[in-house]
Amino acid sequence: MKDQQLAAFGLRLRELRLERGLSQEELGSLAELDRTYISGIERGTRNVGLINVFRIASALDVHPSELFATTKAR
């Protein structure tokens, strides 16, 4: 279950990042996080801490709850 939750969070992050036309590097810079950390989140291999959820949400200009929303249908 944990792996599915991390993967879903990562997919949602990637979706929001791409909607804004940001690279992982650019998002990392805006959130004051390393690009490899962003990459790990998107791949579902990193368990994100609460402070970093808020950093990422702020960088994407969304409410933190948006990062936990279900990804849009493709």
PyMOL Python script that loads the backbone (N, CA, C, O; Angstrom):
from pymol import cmd

cmd.read_pdbstr("""\
ATOM      1  N   MET A   1       0.831  -1.200   0.000  1.00  0.00           N
ATOM      2  CA  MET A   1       0.000   0.000   0.000  1.00  0.00           C
ATOM      3  C   MET A   1       0.871   1.258   0.000  1.00  0.00           C
ATOM      4  O   MET A   1       0.591   2.213  -0.724  1.00  0.00           O
ATOM      5  N   LYS A   2       1.924   1.251   0.815  1.00  0.00           N
ATOM      6  CA  LYS A   2       2.809   2.415   0.898  1.00  0.00           C
ATOM      7  C   LYS A   2       3.384   2.762  -0.473  1.00  0.00           C
ATOM      8  O   LYS A   2       3.430   3.930  -0.861  1.00  0.00           O
ATOM      9  N   ASP A   3       3.822   1.729  -1.202  1.00  0.00           N
ATOM     10  CA  ASP A   3       4.400   1.969  -2.525  1.00  0.00           C
ATOM     11  C   ASP A   3       3.382   2.603  -3.468  1.00  0.00           C
ATOM     12  O   ASP A   3       3.732   3.477  -4.261  1.00  0.00           O
ATOM     13  N   GLN A   4       2.136   2.173  -3.388  1.00  0.00           N
ATOM     14  CA  GLN A   4       1.091   2.742  -4.239  1.00  0.00           C
ATOM     15  C   GLN A   4       0.837   4.203  -3.888  1.00  0.00           C
ATOM     16  O   GLN A   4       0.609   5.029  -4.772  1.00  0.00           O
ATOM     17  N   GLN A   5       0.877   4.516  -2.608  1.00  0.00           N
ATOM     18  CA  GLN A   5       0.658   5.889  -2.174  1.00  0.00           C
ATOM     19  C   GLN A   5       1.795   6.794  -2.638  1.00  0.00           C
ATOM     20  O   GLN A   5       1.558   7.909  -3.103  1.00  0.00           O
ATOM     21  N   LEU A   6       3.023   6.313  -2.512  1.00  0.00           N
ATOM     22  CA  LEU A   6       4.168   7.100  -2.974  1.00  0.00           C
ATOM     23  C   LEU A   6       4.120   7.295  -4.485  1.00  0.00           C
ATOM     24  O   LEU A   6       4.420   8.378  -4.989  1.00  0.00           O
ATOM     25  N   ALA A   7       3.739   6.239  -5.206  1.00  0.00           N
ATOM     26  CA  ALA A   7       3.650   6.334  -6.671  1.00  0.00           C
ATOM     27  C   ALA A   7       2.556   7.317  -7.083  1.00  0.00           C
ATOM     28  O   ALA A   7       2.753   8.111  -8.003  1.00  0.00           O
ATOM     29  N   ALA A   8       1.406   7.273  -6.409  1.00  0.00           N
ATOM     30  CA  ALA A   8       0.303   8.183  -6.737  1.00  0.00           C
ATOM     31  C   ALA A   8       0.695   9.631  -6.456  1.00  0.00           C
ATOM     32  O   ALA A   8       0.384  10.525  -7.243  1.00  0.00           O
ATOM     33  N   PHE A   9       1.378   9.861  -5.336  1.00  0.00           N
ATOM     34  CA  PHE A   9       1.836  11.207  -5.008  1.00  0.00           C
ATOM     35  C   PHE A   9       2.816  11.691  -6.073  1.00  0.00           C
ATOM     36  O   PHE A   9       2.736  12.835  -6.521  1.00  0.00           O
ATOM     37  N   GLY A  10       3.734  10.826  -6.474  1.00  0.00           N
ATOM     38  CA  GLY A  10       4.721  11.178  -7.491  1.00  0.00           C
ATOM     39  C   GLY A  10       4.096  11.496  -8.832  1.00  0.00           C
ATOM     40  O   GLY A  10       4.514  12.435  -9.510  1.00  0.00           O
ATOM     41  N   LEU A  11       3.090  10.716  -9.220  1.00  0.00           N
ATOM     42  CA  LEU A  11       2.395  10.984 -10.484  1.00  0.00           C
ATOM     43  C   LEU A  11       1.686  12.326 -10.446  1.00  0.00           C
ATOM     44  O   LEU A  11       1.703  13.079 -11.420  1.00  0.00           O
ATOM     45  N   ARG A  12       1.063  12.619  -9.315  1.00  0.00           N
ATOM     46  CA  ARG A  12       0.363  13.907  -9.180  1.00  0.00           C
ATOM     47  C   ARG A  12       1.351  15.072  -9.234  1.00  0.00           C
ATOM     48  O   ARG A  12       1.091  16.090  -9.875  1.00  0.00           O
ATOM     49  N   LEU A  13       2.476  14.911  -8.559  1.00  0.00           N
ATOM     50  CA  LEU A  13       3.502  15.954  -8.599  1.00  0.00           C
ATOM     51  C   LEU A  13       3.973  16.183 -10.028  1.00  0.00           C
ATOM     52  O   LEU A  13       4.081  17.326 -10.475  1.00  0.00           O
ATOM     53  N   ARG A  14       4.250  15.110 -10.738  1.00  0.00           N
ATOM     54  CA  ARG A  14       4.715  15.225 -12.126  1.00  0.00           C
ATOM     55  C   ARG A  14       3.665  15.934 -12.982  1.00  0.00           C
ATOM     56  O   ARG A  14       3.989  16.805 -13.788  1.00  0.00           O
ATOM     57  N   GLU A  15       2.411  15.549 -12.794  1.00  0.00           N
ATOM     58  CA  GLU A  15       1.315  16.169 -13.545  1.00  0.00           C
ATOM     59  C   GLU A  15       1.265  17.678 -13.316  1.00  0.00           C
ATOM     60  O   GLU A  15       1.181  18.455 -14.267  1.00  0.00           O
ATOM     61  N   LEU A  16       1.318  18.085 -12.054  1.00  0.00           N
ATOM     62  CA  LEU A  16       1.268  19.522 -11.730  1.00  0.00           C
ATOM     63  C   LEU A  16       2.497  20.259 -12.257  1.00  0.00           C
ATOM     64  O   LEU A  16       2.394  21.383 -12.748  1.00  0.00           O
ATOM     65  N   ARG A  17       3.653  19.620 -12.151  1.00  0.00           N
ATOM     66  CA  ARG A  17       4.896  20.242 -12.637  1.00  0.00           C
ATOM     67  C   ARG A  17       4.825  20.459 -14.143  1.00  0.00           C
ATOM     68  O   ARG A  17       5.162  21.536 -14.636  1.00  0.00           O
ATOM     69  N   LEU A  18       4.386  19.437 -14.872  1.00  0.00           N
ATOM     70  CA  LEU A  18       4.322  19.549 -16.328  1.00  0.00           C
ATOM     71  C   LEU A  18       3.256  20.550 -16.775  1.00  0.00           C
ATOM     72  O   LEU A  18       3.449  21.255 -17.766  1.00  0.00           O
ATOM     73  N   GLU A  19       2.132  20.620 -16.055  1.00  0.00           N
ATOM     74  CA  GLU A  19       1.095  21.614 -16.371  1.00  0.00           C
ATOM     75  C   GLU A  19       1.656  23.030 -16.315  1.00  0.00           C
ATOM     76  O   GLU A  19       1.193  23.921 -17.027  1.00  0.00           O
ATOM     77  N   ARG A  20       2.648  23.227 -15.470  1.00  0.00           N
ATOM     78  CA  ARG A  20       3.249  24.554 -15.312  1.00  0.00           C
ATOM     79  C   ARG A  20       4.491  24.741 -16.178  1.00  0.00           C
ATOM     80  O   ARG A  20       5.141  25.785 -16.127  1.00  0.00           O
ATOM     81  N   GLY A  21       4.808  23.739 -16.958  1.00  0.00           N
ATOM     82  CA  GLY A  21       5.937  23.831 -17.872  1.00  0.00           C
ATOM     83  C   GLY A  21       7.287  23.890 -17.178  1.00  0.00           C
ATOM     84  O   GLY A  21       8.231  24.497 -17.685  1.00  0.00           O
ATOM     85  N   LEU A  22       7.373  23.254 -16.010  1.00  0.00           N
ATOM     86  CA  LEU A  22       8.615  23.287 -15.239  1.00  0.00           C
ATOM     87  C   LEU A  22       9.406  21.998 -15.401  1.00  0.00           C
ATOM     88  O   LEU A  22       8.833  20.910 -15.466  1.00  0.00           O
ATOM     89  N   SER A  23      10.714  22.126 -15.464  1.00  0.00           N
ATOM     90  CA  SER A  23      11.571  20.948 -15.408  1.00  0.00           C
ATOM     91  C   SER A  23      11.734  20.553 -13.940  1.00  0.00           C
ATOM     92  O   SER A  23      11.389  21.324 -13.044  1.00  0.00           O
ATOM     93  N   GLN A  24      12.248  19.377 -13.702  1.00  0.00           N
ATOM     94  CA  GLN A  24      12.534  18.964 -12.323  1.00  0.00           C
ATOM     95  C   GLN A  24      13.550  19.921 -11.697  1.00  0.00           C
ATOM     96  O   GLN A  24      13.447  20.264 -10.519  1.00  0.00           O
ATOM     97  N   GLU A  25      14.504  20.334 -12.477  1.00  0.00           N
ATOM     98  CA  GLU A  25      15.522  21.274 -12.003  1.00  0.00           C
ATOM     99  C   GLU A  25      14.890  22.596 -11.575  1.00  0.00           C
ATOM    100  O   GLU A  25      15.210  23.132 -10.514  1.00  0.00           O
ATOM    101  N   GLU A  26      13.997  23.112 -12.405  1.00  0.00           N
ATOM    102  CA  GLU A  26      13.337  24.385 -12.094  1.00  0.00           C
ATOM    103  C   GLU A  26      12.461  24.265 -10.846  1.00  0.00           C
ATOM    104  O   GLU A  26      12.476  25.147  -9.988  1.00  0.00           O
ATOM    105  N   LEU A  27      11.702  23.177 -10.748  1.00  0.00           N
ATOM    106  CA  LEU A  27      10.875  22.979  -9.557  1.00  0.00           C
ATOM    107  C   LEU A  27      11.747  22.843  -8.318  1.00  0.00           C
ATOM    108  O   LEU A  27      11.448  23.422  -7.273  1.00  0.00           O
ATOM    109  N   GLY A  28      12.808  22.090  -8.434  1.00  0.00           N
ATOM    110  CA  GLY A  28      13.723  21.941  -7.311  1.00  0.00           C
ATOM    111  C   GLY A  28      14.270  23.274  -6.848  1.00  0.00           C
ATOM    112  O   GLY A  28      14.345  23.537  -5.648  1.00  0.00           O
ATOM    113  N   SER A  29      14.645  24.101  -7.777  1.00  0.00           N
ATOM    114  CA  SER A  29      15.163  25.423  -7.448  1.00  0.00           C
ATOM    115  C   SER A  29      14.109  26.275  -6.744  1.00  0.00           C
ATOM    116  O   SER A  29      14.401  26.921  -5.737  1.00  0.00           O
ATOM    117  N   LEU A  30      12.892  26.276  -7.268  1.00  0.00           N
ATOM    118  CA  LEU A  30      11.812  27.049  -6.660  1.00  0.00           C
ATOM    119  C   LEU A  30      11.468  26.567  -5.245  1.00  0.00           C
ATOM    120  O   LEU A  30      11.131  27.362  -4.368  1.00  0.00           O
ATOM    121  N   ALA A  31      11.562  25.248  -5.044  1.00  0.00           N
ATOM    122  CA  ALA A  31      11.221  24.652  -3.750  1.00  0.00           C
ATOM    123  C   ALA A  31      12.434  24.534  -2.829  1.00  0.00           C
ATOM    124  O   ALA A  31      12.319  24.064  -1.696  1.00  0.00           O
ATOM    125  N   GLU A  32      13.597  24.963  -3.324  1.00  0.00           N
ATOM    126  CA  GLU A  32      14.850  24.841  -2.571  1.00  0.00           C
ATOM    127  C   GLU A  32      15.149  23.385  -2.217  1.00  0.00           C
ATOM    128  O   GLU A  32      15.543  23.060  -1.097  1.00  0.00           O
ATOM    129  N   LEU A  33      14.946  22.519  -3.217  1.00  0.00           N
ATOM    130  CA  LEU A  33      15.223  21.094  -3.095  1.00  0.00           C
ATOM    131  C   LEU A  33      16.059  20.663  -4.296  1.00  0.00           C
ATOM    132  O   LEU A  33      16.029  21.311  -5.342  1.00  0.00           O
ATOM    133  N   ASP A  34      16.798  19.582  -4.148  1.00  0.00           N
ATOM    134  CA  ASP A  34      17.635  19.090  -5.237  1.00  0.00           C
ATOM    135  C   ASP A  34      16.787  18.419  -6.315  1.00  0.00           C
ATOM    136  O   ASP A  34      15.756  17.815  -6.018  1.00  0.00           O
ATOM    137  N   ARG A  35      17.220  18.528  -7.543  1.00  0.00           N
ATOM    138  CA  ARG A  35      16.516  17.895  -8.662  1.00  0.00           C
ATOM    139  C   ARG A  35      16.388  16.395  -8.444  1.00  0.00           C
ATOM    140  O   ARG A  35      15.357  15.813  -8.783  1.00  0.00           O
ATOM    141  N   THR A  36      17.408  15.758  -7.889  1.00  0.00           N
ATOM    142  CA  THR A  36      17.352  14.311  -7.673  1.00  0.00           C
ATOM    143  C   THR A  36      16.291  13.940  -6.637  1.00  0.00           C
ATOM    144  O   THR A  36      15.717  12.852  -6.698  1.00  0.00           O
ATOM    145  N   TYR A  37      16.034  14.831  -5.699  1.00  0.00           N
ATOM    146  CA  TYR A  37      14.977  14.611  -4.713  1.00  0.00           C
ATOM    147  C   TYR A  37      13.612  14.657  -5.406  1.00  0.00           C
ATOM    148  O   TYR A  37      12.759  13.804  -5.163  1.00  0.00           O
ATOM    149  N   ILE A  38      13.412  15.653  -6.266  1.00  0.00           N
ATOM    150  CA  ILE A  38      12.170  15.768  -7.039  1.00  0.00           C
ATOM    151  C   ILE A  38      11.993  14.524  -7.901  1.00  0.00           C
ATOM    152  O   ILE A  38      10.896  13.971  -7.975  1.00  0.00           O
ATOM    153  N   SER A  39      13.055  14.083  -8.547  1.00  0.00           N
ATOM    154  CA  SER A  39      13.006  12.895  -9.387  1.00  0.00           C
ATOM    155  C   SER A  39      12.596  11.670  -8.569  1.00  0.00           C
ATOM    156  O   SER A  39      11.768  10.876  -9.016  1.00  0.00           O
ATOM    157  N   GLY A  40      13.163  11.515  -7.392  1.00  0.00           N
ATOM    158  CA  GLY A  40      12.827  10.383  -6.530  1.00  0.00           C
ATOM    159  C   GLY A  40      11.366  10.396  -6.102  1.00  0.00           C
ATOM    160  O   GLY A  40      10.722   9.350  -6.020  1.00  0.00           O
ATOM    161  N   ILE A  41      10.854  11.581  -5.833  1.00  0.00           N
ATOM    162  CA  ILE A  41       9.436  11.703  -5.476  1.00  0.00           C
ATOM    163  C   ILE A  41       8.573  11.259  -6.649  1.00  0.00           C
ATOM    164  O   ILE A  41       7.646  10.467  -6.482  1.00  0.00           O
ATOM    165  N   GLU A  42       8.880  11.770  -7.826  1.00  0.00           N
ATOM    166  CA  GLU A  42       8.081  11.448  -9.011  1.00  0.00           C
ATOM    167  C   GLU A  42       8.146   9.966  -9.360  1.00  0.00           C
ATOM    168  O   GLU A  42       7.184   9.421  -9.901  1.00  0.00           O
ATOM    169  N   ARG A  43       9.245   9.314  -9.064  1.00  0.00           N
ATOM    170  CA  ARG A  43       9.385   7.879  -9.326  1.00  0.00           C
ATOM    171  C   ARG A  43       8.767   7.026  -8.224  1.00  0.00           C
ATOM    172  O   ARG A  43       8.683   5.804  -8.351  1.00  0.00           O
ATOM    173  N   GLY A  44       8.334   7.674  -7.140  1.00  0.00           N
ATOM    174  CA  GLY A  44       7.717   6.939  -6.042  1.00  0.00           C
ATOM    175  C   GLY A  44       8.708   6.240  -5.136  1.00  0.00           C
ATOM    176  O   GLY A  44       8.355   5.292  -4.434  1.00  0.00           O
ATOM    177  N   THR A  45       9.956   6.706  -5.149  1.00  0.00           N
ATOM    178  CA  THR A  45      10.979   6.073  -4.309  1.00  0.00           C
ATOM    179  C   THR A  45      11.345   6.905  -3.087  1.00  0.00           C
ATOM    180  O   THR A  45      12.105   6.449  -2.234  1.00  0.00           O
ATOM    181  N   ARG A  46      10.815   8.115  -2.993  1.00  0.00           N
ATOM    182  CA  ARG A  46      11.086   8.996  -1.845  1.00  0.00           C
ATOM    183  C   ARG A  46       9.813   9.215  -1.051  1.00  0.00           C
ATOM    184  O   ARG A  46       8.750   9.465  -1.618  1.00  0.00           O
ATOM    185  N   ASN A  47       9.928   9.118   0.263  1.00  0.00           N
ATOM    186  CA  ASN A  47       8.820   9.424   1.156  1.00  0.00           C
ATOM    187  C   ASN A  47       9.015  10.874   1.595  1.00  0.00           C
ATOM    188  O   ASN A  47       9.941  11.179   2.347  1.00  0.00           O
ATOM    189  N   VAL A  48       8.155  11.752   1.134  1.00  0.00           N
ATOM    190  CA  VAL A  48       8.319  13.190   1.313  1.00  0.00           C
ATOM    191  C   VAL A  48       7.925  13.625   2.720  1.00  0.00           C
ATOM    192  O   VAL A  48       6.875  13.227   3.224  1.00  0.00           O
ATOM    193  N   GLY A  49       8.758  14.436   3.350  1.00  0.00           N
ATOM    194  CA  GLY A  49       8.439  15.002   4.655  1.00  0.00           C
ATOM    195  C   GLY A  49       7.450  16.154   4.519  1.00  0.00           C
ATOM    196  O   GLY A  49       7.313  16.753   3.452  1.00  0.00           O
ATOM    197  N   LEU A  50       6.770  16.449   5.613  1.00  0.00           N
ATOM    198  CA  LEU A  50       5.727  17.470   5.610  1.00  0.00           C
ATOM    199  C   LEU A  50       6.240  18.843   5.185  1.00  0.00           C
ATOM    200  O   LEU A  50       5.591  19.527   4.393  1.00  0.00           O
ATOM    201  N   ILE A  51       7.382  19.248   5.695  1.00  0.00           N
ATOM    202  CA  ILE A  51       7.943  20.553   5.325  1.00  0.00           C
ATOM    203  C   ILE A  51       8.166  20.626   3.818  1.00  0.00           C
ATOM    204  O   ILE A  51       7.906  21.656   3.196  1.00  0.00           O
ATOM    205  N   ASN A  52       8.647  19.534   3.236  1.00  0.00           N
ATOM    206  CA  ASN A  52       8.900  19.531   1.799  1.00  0.00           C
ATOM    207  C   ASN A  52       7.608  19.512   0.990  1.00  0.00           C
ATOM    208  O   ASN A  52       7.581  20.035  -0.124  1.00  0.00           O
ATOM    209  N   VAL A  53       6.536  18.922   1.520  1.00  0.00           N
ATOM    210  CA  VAL A  53       5.234  18.999   0.851  1.00  0.00           C
ATOM    211  C   VAL A  53       4.830  20.462   0.727  1.00  0.00           C
ATOM    212  O   VAL A  53       4.371  20.897  -0.329  1.00  0.00           O
ATOM    213  N   PHE A  54       5.000  21.216   1.804  1.00  0.00           N
ATOM    214  CA  PHE A  54       4.639  22.638   1.773  1.00  0.00           C
ATOM    215  C   PHE A  54       5.559  23.427   0.846  1.00  0.00           C
ATOM    216  O   PHE A  54       5.097  24.337   0.157  1.00  0.00           O
ATOM    217  N   ARG A  55       6.839  23.102   0.814  1.00  0.00           N
ATOM    218  CA  ARG A  55       7.769  23.783  -0.102  1.00  0.00           C
ATOM    219  C   ARG A  55       7.368  23.550  -1.558  1.00  0.00           C
ATOM    220  O   ARG A  55       7.335  24.477  -2.367  1.00  0.00           O
ATOM    221  N   ILE A  56       7.066  22.293  -1.870  1.00  0.00           N
ATOM    222  CA  ILE A  56       6.699  21.941  -3.237  1.00  0.00           C
ATOM    223  C   ILE A  56       5.380  22.610  -3.624  1.00  0.00           C
ATOM    224  O   ILE A  56       5.257  23.164  -4.716  1.00  0.00           O
ATOM    225  N   ALA A  57       4.404  22.557  -2.731  1.00  0.00           N
ATOM    226  CA  ALA A  57       3.107  23.194  -3.013  1.00  0.00           C
ATOM    227  C   ALA A  57       3.282  24.680  -3.263  1.00  0.00           C
ATOM    228  O   ALA A  57       2.684  25.230  -4.188  1.00  0.00           O
ATOM    229  N   SER A  58       4.090  25.330  -2.454  1.00  0.00           N
ATOM    230  CA  SER A  58       4.334  26.753  -2.631  1.00  0.00           C
ATOM    231  C   SER A  58       5.004  27.029  -3.978  1.00  0.00           C
ATOM    232  O   SER A  58       4.643  27.976  -4.676  1.00  0.00           O
ATOM    233  N   ALA A  59       5.974  26.203  -4.332  1.00  0.00           N
ATOM    234  CA  ALA A  59       6.674  26.377  -5.610  1.00  0.00           C
ATOM    235  C   ALA A  59       5.731  26.193  -6.794  1.00  0.00           C
ATOM    236  O   ALA A  59       5.895  26.834  -7.832  1.00  0.00           O
ATOM    237  N   LEU A  60       4.738  25.311  -6.633  1.00  0.00           N
ATOM    238  CA  LEU A  60       3.767  25.067  -7.700  1.00  0.00           C
ATOM    239  C   LEU A  60       2.565  26.005  -7.612  1.00  0.00           C
ATOM    240  O   LEU A  60       1.695  25.989  -8.484  1.00  0.00           O
ATOM    241  N   ASP A  61       2.518  26.819  -6.562  1.00  0.00           N
ATOM    242  CA  ASP A  61       1.415  27.751  -6.328  1.00  0.00           C
ATOM    243  C   ASP A  61       0.074  27.018  -6.216  1.00  0.00           C
ATOM    244  O   ASP A  61      -0.918  27.399  -6.838  1.00  0.00           O
ATOM    245  N   VAL A  62       0.073  25.951  -5.402  1.00  0.00           N
ATOM    246  CA  VAL A  62      -1.146  25.194  -5.130  1.00  0.00           C
ATOM    247  C   VAL A  62      -1.263  24.977  -3.625  1.00  0.00           C
ATOM    248  O   VAL A  62      -0.279  25.082  -2.894  1.00  0.00           O
ATOM    249  N   HIS A  63      -2.473  24.674  -3.176  1.00  0.00           N
ATOM    250  CA  HIS A  63      -2.670  24.276  -1.788  1.00  0.00           C
ATOM    251  C   HIS A  63      -2.041  22.888  -1.618  1.00  0.00           C
ATOM    252  O   HIS A  63      -2.135  22.064  -2.529  1.00  0.00           O
ATOM    253  N   PRO A  64      -1.414  22.616  -0.495  1.00  0.00           N
ATOM    254  CA  PRO A  64      -0.778  21.300  -0.307  1.00  0.00           C
ATOM    255  C   PRO A  64      -1.707  20.117  -0.583  1.00  0.00           C
ATOM    256  O   PRO A  64      -1.249  19.065  -1.029  1.00  0.00           O
ATOM    257  N   SER A  65      -2.994  20.276  -0.325  1.00  0.00           N
ATOM    258  CA  SER A  65      -3.936  19.176  -0.568  1.00  0.00           C
ATOM    259  C   SER A  65      -3.990  18.788  -2.047  1.00  0.00           C
ATOM    260  O   SER A  65      -4.332  17.653  -2.377  1.00  0.00           O
ATOM    261  N   GLU A  66      -3.657  19.720  -2.932  1.00  0.00           N
ATOM    262  CA  GLU A  66      -3.648  19.431  -4.369  1.00  0.00           C
ATOM    263  C   GLU A  66      -2.637  18.354  -4.731  1.00  0.00           C
ATOM    264  O   GLU A  66      -2.798  17.647  -5.726  1.00  0.00           O
ATOM    265  N   LEU A  67      -1.599  18.234  -3.921  1.00  0.00           N
ATOM    266  CA  LEU A  67      -0.583  17.221  -4.196  1.00  0.00           C
ATOM    267  C   LEU A  67      -1.091  15.810  -3.884  1.00  0.00           C
ATOM    268  O   LEU A  67      -0.524  14.820  -4.347  1.00  0.00           O
ATOM    269  N   PHE A  68      -2.163  15.732  -3.096  1.00  0.00           N
ATOM    270  CA  PHE A  68      -2.715  14.437  -2.717  1.00  0.00           C
ATOM    271  C   PHE A  68      -3.953  14.081  -3.530  1.00  0.00           C
ATOM    272  O   PHE A  68      -4.532  13.012  -3.335  1.00  0.00           O
ATOM    273  N   ALA A  69      -4.363  14.951  -4.429  1.00  0.00           N
ATOM    274  CA  ALA A  69      -5.536  14.702  -5.254  1.00  0.00           C
ATOM    275  C   ALA A  69      -5.230  13.593  -6.259  1.00  0.00           C
ATOM    276  O   ALA A  69      -4.075  13.357  -6.611  1.00  0.00           O
ATOM    277  N   THR A  70      -6.265  12.931  -6.704  1.00  0.00           N
ATOM    278  CA  THR A  70      -6.109  11.893  -7.710  1.00  0.00           C
ATOM    279  C   THR A  70      -5.677  12.527  -9.012  1.00  0.00           C
ATOM    280  O   THR A  70      -6.123  13.618  -9.368  1.00  0.00           O
ATOM    281  N   THR A  71      -4.796  11.825  -9.726  1.00  0.00           N
ATOM    282  CA  THR A  71      -4.348  12.345 -11.015  1.00  0.00           C
ATOM    283  C   THR A  71      -5.513  12.379 -11.985  1.00  0.00           C
ATOM    284  O   THR A  71      -6.455  11.593 -11.876  1.00  0.00           O
ATOM    285  N   LYS A  72      -5.439  13.288 -12.925  1.00  0.00           N
ATOM    286  CA  LYS A  72      -6.489  13.424 -13.938  1.00  0.00           C
ATOM    287  C   LYS A  72      -6.429  12.241 -14.906  1.00  0.00           C
ATOM    288  O   LYS A  72      -5.359  11.688 -15.161  1.00  0.00           O
ATOM    289  N   ALA A  73      -7.570  11.870 -15.429  1.00  0.00           N
ATOM    290  CA  ALA A  73      -7.627  10.793 -16.418  1.00  0.00           C
ATOM    291  C   ALA A  73      -6.931  11.231 -17.702  1.00  0.00           C
ATOM    292  O   ALA A  73      -7.049  12.384 -18.118  1.00  0.00           O
ATOM    293  N   ARG A  74      -6.249  10.358 -18.290  1.00  0.00           N
ATOM    294  CA  ARG A  74      -5.533  10.659 -19.536  1.00  0.00           C
ATOM    295  C   ARG A  74      -6.326  10.205 -20.726  1.00  0.00           C
ATOM    296  O   ARG A  74      -5.884  10.374 -21.862  1.00  0.00           O
TER     297      ARG A  74
END
""", "prot")
cmd.dss("prot")
cmd.show_as("cartoon", "prot")
cmd.util.cbc("prot")
cmd.orient("prot")
